[in-house]
C-alpha cells in the first residue's frame, strides 16, 4: 500500500507557482546581465536586486491571495463559534473574491437574525414554561429526564438539579411514557391527588428522539366548574323554594290570625279550607320541582343497541296528536344508542316544536341526513323563534307558564351520553327555530 504523498500547503504552493512563473524572465535577465561588459560589482548588485524583486513579487502575490481567504476563514470560524458580529472587509460587487466576501457577510447577517430569533423564542419558551401551571417533562430515548419546569418540580417535590439526569423508573413515573395518550390519570404519584390529564408527544434533539410529557392538573378547573354549577343550582332552587314558601308562609300566618279571632267569622271554615288548598298546591308544585331535579341528576347510563333512525323518527312523530308532524325521509342508517332514552330526547324536541308552532299556527317538520360518520336529525318549527338562546340549557329555565325547565337540559344530557350533541338555533331567513341532534353512526355503518 503506497503511502499518501504529502500535499503542499496552499499558501506555499501559490508562492512557488509565482516563482515558477517568473523564473524564465529572471533567468534570461541574469544571463544577459552576466554576459554584458558591466563590472563584477554592478553584476552582483543587479543580480541581488532581480532576485529580491522576484521573491518580493511572489510573496506579495501569495499575500494577496491568502489574506482574503484567511479573513473569510476567520468569519466562518466566528460564525461556527456563535459570534455573528464579525464581517469581512473589502467586499464589493464585480470582483470574484469580493462577491465571496459579500456572500459571507450575508450569511453572517442571516445567521445573526436566526440566532436572535432562536434566543428570543427560547427566552419566551422558558418564560412560558416557568409561568404556566402545567407540568412539563422531557425524557430522552433512555428515559432519562432532561427538562422540567417549575410546575413539574412542585409535582415531583424536588428541585431541578436533583431531578435532571434521573431515569423515569427511579422517579416512579415510568407509566407516563407507556400509558395511552391523551388519557386521564386519577393519581400520577402516590399522594399527589388528581385527576390529571396526560399528553405525550415526541421530538428530536441532536438527532435523537425525546418524549415530551405534559400533565395538566384538572382539580382547579373541576372545582371552578363545580362551584359555578352549585351557584347556579342554589340560585335556581332558592328561587323556586322561595316562590313556594312565600305564599305558604303568608297563608299560614293568615290562618293563624283567623283562628285566634274570638268570635270567628261565619265563613272561617271556607277560608281555612281555601288556604290549605293553596298550601297543598304549592307543596305539590315544589315536590314536582324536586322530582324534576332528581330525574336530571340521576340520568342512567345508556344501554346501547342498534336504533334504526327512520323507524325511530316515524314512531316519535306519530305520538304527537296536537298537530300533524311532517317527516322528510332520509337515508337508511342505524345508530348505536339507547332506544328509550333517544325516544325521550326526540319526544321533548318534537313537543317543544309543536308548542312553538301552535303559537303562530305554523307547522313542524322532522328530517335526518347522514354526514360522514354522523347522522343529523333536524326538528324544524314555524313558531316565533328563540328570544334567549343563551339560557336554553340553564337548569329549570323555561319560557312556558307550566314548563319545568328540564326538557332541553335532559335532552342534551342524553345526546352527550351517546357521544353526540344538541344545539338549537333560529332558522335563517324565516321564522321559527331548528333543533339539530347529532349522533355518531356505527363504525361499519354507511349511508345508502
KAHU-V937357 format. One record per pair of residues at least 24 apart in sequence whose ideal C-beta (glycine too) atoms are under 10 Angstrom apart, sorted by the first residue. I is the first residue (numbers start at 0). J is the second residue. Records with the same first field share a line. If there is no record, write none. Layout:
# KAHU-V937357
I: J ; J
This chain:
# KAHU-V937357
8: 65
9: 61 ; 64 ; 65 ; 68
10: 61 ; 62 ; 64 ; 65 ; 66 ; 68 ; 69
11: 61 ; 65
12: 61 ; 64
13: 57 ; 58 ; 60 ; 61 ; 62 ; 63 ; 64 ; 65
14: 54 ; 57 ; 58 ; 60 ; 61 ; 62 ; 64 ; 65
15: 57 ; 61
16: 57 ; 60 ; 61 ; 64
17: 53 ; 54 ; 56 ; 57 ; 58 ; 59 ; 60 ; 61 ; 64
18: 53 ; 54 ; 56 ; 57 ; 58 ; 60 ; 61
19: 57
20: 56 ; 57 ; 60
21: 49 ; 52 ; 53 ; 54 ; 56 ; 57 ; 60
22: 53
24: 49 ; 53
25: 49 ; 50 ; 52 ; 53 ; 54
28: 52 ; 53
29: 53
63: 96
64: 96
67: 94 ; 96 ; 97 ; 99 ; 100
68: 96 ; 99
70: 96 ; 100 ; 103
71: 96 ; 99 ; 100 ; 102 ; 103
72: 103
74: 100 ; 103 ; 104 ; 106 ; 107
75: 103 ; 106 ; 107
77: 107 ; 110
78: 103 ; 106 ; 107 ; 109 ; 110 ; 111 ; 114
79: 110
81: 110 ; 114
82: 107 ; 110 ; 111 ; 114
83: 107 ; 108 ; 109 ; 110 ; 111 ; 112 ; 113 ; 114 ; 115
84: 111
124: 148
131: 213 ; 215
132: 215 ; 216 ; 219
133: 196 ; 198 ; 213 ; 214 ; 215 ; 216
134: 187 ; 195 ; 197 ; 212 ; 213 ; 214 ; 215 ; 216
135: 211 ; 212 ; 213 ; 214
136: 162 ; 167 ; 170 ; 172 ; 175 ; 176 ; 199 ; 210 ; 211 ; 212 ; 213 ; 214
137: 163 ; 202 ; 204 ; 209 ; 210 ; 211 ; 212
138: 166 ; 167 ; 170 ; 172 ; 173 ; 175 ; 176 ; 199 ; 208 ; 209 ; 210 ; 211 ; 212
139: 166 ; 204 ; 205 ; 207 ; 208 ; 209 ; 210
140: 201 ; 203 ; 207 ; 208 ; 209 ; 210
141: 166 ; 167 ; 207
142: 166 ; 167 ; 168 ; 169 ; 170 ; 172 ; 173 ; 175 ; 176 ; 177 ; 210
143: 167 ; 169 ; 209
144: 169 ; 170 ; 172 ; 212
145: 204 ; 209 ; 210
146: 204 ; 209 ; 211
147: 212
148: 213
150: 213 ; 214 ; 215 ; 216
151: 212 ; 213 ; 214
153: 191 ; 216
154: 187 ; 188 ; 191 ; 195 ; 214 ; 216
155: 187 ; 188 ; 191
156: 188 ; 190 ; 191
167: 210 ; 212
172: 212 ; 214
175: 199 ; 210 ; 212 ; 213 ; 214
176: 210 ; 212
178: 212
180: 210 ; 212 ; 213
181: 213 ; 215
183: 215 ; 217
184: 214 ; 217
185: 217
187: 214 ; 216
188: 214
191: 216
192: 216 ; 218
193: 217 ; 218
194: 218 ; 221
196: 220
228: 394
231: 393 ; 394 ; 395 ; 396
232: 292 ; 296 ; 394 ; 395
234: 393 ; 394 ; 395
235: 288 ; 292 ; 393 ; 394 ; 395 ; 396 ; 404
236: 288 ; 289 ; 292 ; 394 ; 395
238: 395
239: 284 ; 285 ; 288 ; 289 ; 291 ; 292 ; 395 ; 404
240: 285 ; 288 ; 289
242: 281 ; 284 ; 285 ; 288
243: 278 ; 280 ; 281 ; 282 ; 283 ; 284 ; 285 ; 286 ; 288
244: 281 ; 282 ; 285
245: 281
246: 274 ; 277 ; 278 ; 280 ; 281
247: 274 ; 277 ; 278 ; 279 ; 280 ; 281 ; 282 ; 285
248: 278
249: 274 ; 277
250: 274 ; 275 ; 276 ; 277 ; 278 ; 281
251: 275 ; 278
254: 278
287: 403
288: 395 ; 403 ; 404 ; 405
290: 403 ; 405
291: 394 ; 395 ; 403 ; 404 ; 405 ; 406 ; 408 ; 409
292: 394 ; 395 ; 403 ; 404 ; 405
294: 403 ; 405 ; 409
295: 394 ; 395 ; 403 ; 404 ; 405 ; 408 ; 409 ; 412
296: 394 ; 412
298: 340 ; 343 ; 408 ; 409 ; 412 ; 413 ; 416
299: 337 ; 339 ; 340 ; 416
300: 337 ; 340 ; 416
301: 335 ; 336 ; 337 ; 338 ; 339 ; 340 ; 341 ; 413 ; 416 ; 417 ; 418
302: 336 ; 337 ; 338 ; 339 ; 340
303: 334 ; 335 ; 336 ; 337 ; 338 ; 417 ; 418
304: 333 ; 335 ; 336 ; 337 ; 338
305: 333 ; 334 ; 335 ; 336 ; 338 ; 441 ; 444
306: 332 ; 333 ; 334 ; 335 ; 336 ; 337 ; 338 ; 340 ; 341 ; 342 ; 374 ; 417 ; 438
307: 331 ; 332 ; 333 ; 334 ; 338
308: 332 ; 333 ; 334 ; 336 ; 341 ; 367 ; 368 ; 369 ; 374 ; 376 ; 438 ; 440
309: 333 ; 367
310: 338
311: 336 ; 338 ; 341 ; 342 ; 345 ; 367 ; 376
312: 345 ; 349 ; 365 ; 366 ; 367 ; 376 ; 378
313: 365
314: 338 ; 342 ; 345 ; 346
315: 341 ; 342 ; 343 ; 344 ; 345 ; 346 ; 347 ; 348 ; 349 ; 350 ; 365 ; 376 ; 378
316: 345 ; 346 ; 349 ; 363 ; 364 ; 365 ; 378
318: 342 ; 345 ; 346 ; 349 ; 350
319: 346 ; 349 ; 350 ; 352 ; 353 ; 363 ; 365
320: 353
321: 350 ; 353 ; 354 ; 356 ; 357 ; 363
322: 349 ; 352 ; 353 ; 354 ; 356 ; 357 ; 360 ; 361 ; 362 ; 363 ; 380
323: 353 ; 362 ; 363
324: 349 ; 352 ; 353 ; 356 ; 362 ; 363 ; 364 ; 365 ; 378 ; 380
325: 362 ; 363 ; 364 ; 365 ; 366 ; 379
326: 363 ; 364 ; 365 ; 366 ; 367
327: 364 ; 365 ; 366 ; 367 ; 368 ; 377 ; 379
328: 365 ; 366 ; 367
329: 365 ; 366 ; 367 ; 368 ; 369 ; 374 ; 375 ; 376 ; 377 ; 446
330: 367 ; 368 ; 369 ; 374 ; 445 ; 446 ; 447
331: 369 ; 446 ; 447
332: 367 ; 368 ; 369 ; 373 ; 374 ; 438 ; 440 ; 441 ; 444 ; 445 ; 446 ; 447
333: 374 ; 440 ; 441 ; 443 ; 444
334: 367 ; 369 ; 373 ; 374 ; 376 ; 417 ; 419 ; 438 ; 439 ; 440 ; 441 ; 444
335: 417 ; 418 ; 438 ; 439 ; 440 ; 441 ; 442 ; 444
336: 413 ; 414 ; 416 ; 417 ; 418 ; 419 ; 438 ; 439
337: 413 ; 416 ; 417
339: 413
340: 409 ; 410 ; 412 ; 413 ; 414 ; 416 ; 417
341: 376 ; 410 ; 413 ; 414 ; 417 ; 419 ; 436 ; 438
342: 413
343: 406 ; 409 ; 410 ; 413
344: 376 ; 406 ; 407 ; 409 ; 410 ; 411 ; 412 ; 413 ; 414 ; 416 ; 417 ; 419 ; 421 ; 434 ; 436 ; 438
345: 376 ; 378 ; 410 ; 413 ; 434 ; 436
346: 406 ; 410
347: 378 ; 405 ; 406 ; 407 ; 408 ; 409 ; 410 ; 411 ; 413 ; 421 ; 434
348: 376 ; 377 ; 378 ; 380 ; 406 ; 407 ; 410 ; 421 ; 423 ; 433 ; 434 ; 435 ; 436
349: 378 ; 380 ; 434
350: 378 ; 406
351: 378 ; 380 ; 382 ; 391 ; 399 ; 402 ; 406 ; 407 ; 410 ; 423 ; 432 ; 434
352: 378 ; 379 ; 380 ; 381 ; 382 ; 431 ; 432 ; 433 ; 434
353: 378 ; 380 ; 382
354: 380 ; 382 ; 398 ; 399 ; 402
355: 380 ; 381 ; 382 ; 383 ; 384 ; 385 ; 398 ; 399 ; 430 ; 431 ; 432
356: 380 ; 381 ; 382 ; 383 ; 431
357: 382
358: 382 ; 383
359: 383 ; 384 ; 430 ; 431
361: 429 ; 430 ; 431
362: 431
363: 431
364: 431 ; 433
365: 434
366: 433
367: 436 ; 438
368: 446
369: 440 ; 444 ; 445 ; 446 ; 447
370: 437 ; 440 ; 446
371: 439 ; 440 ; 446
372: 439 ; 440 ; 441 ; 442 ; 444 ; 445 ; 446
373: 418 ; 419 ; 420 ; 437 ; 438 ; 439 ; 440
374: 419 ; 436 ; 437 ; 438 ; 439 ; 440 ; 444 ; 446
375: 419 ; 435 ; 436 ; 437 ; 438
376: 414 ; 419 ; 421 ; 434 ; 435 ; 436 ; 437 ; 438
377: 433 ; 434 ; 435 ; 436
378: 423 ; 432 ; 433 ; 434 ; 435 ; 436
379: 426 ; 429 ; 431 ; 432 ; 433 ; 434 ; 435
380: 426 ; 430 ; 431 ; 432 ; 433 ; 434
381: 426 ; 429 ; 430 ; 431 ; 432
382: 426 ; 430 ; 431 ; 432
383: 425 ; 430 ; 431 ; 432
384: 424 ; 425 ; 426 ; 429 ; 430 ; 431 ; 432
385: 423 ; 424 ; 425 ; 426 ; 431 ; 432 ; 433
386: 425
388: 422 ; 423 ; 424 ; 425 ; 432
391: 421 ; 422 ; 423 ; 424 ; 432 ; 434
392: 421 ; 422 ; 423
407: 434
410: 434 ; 436
411: 436
414: 438
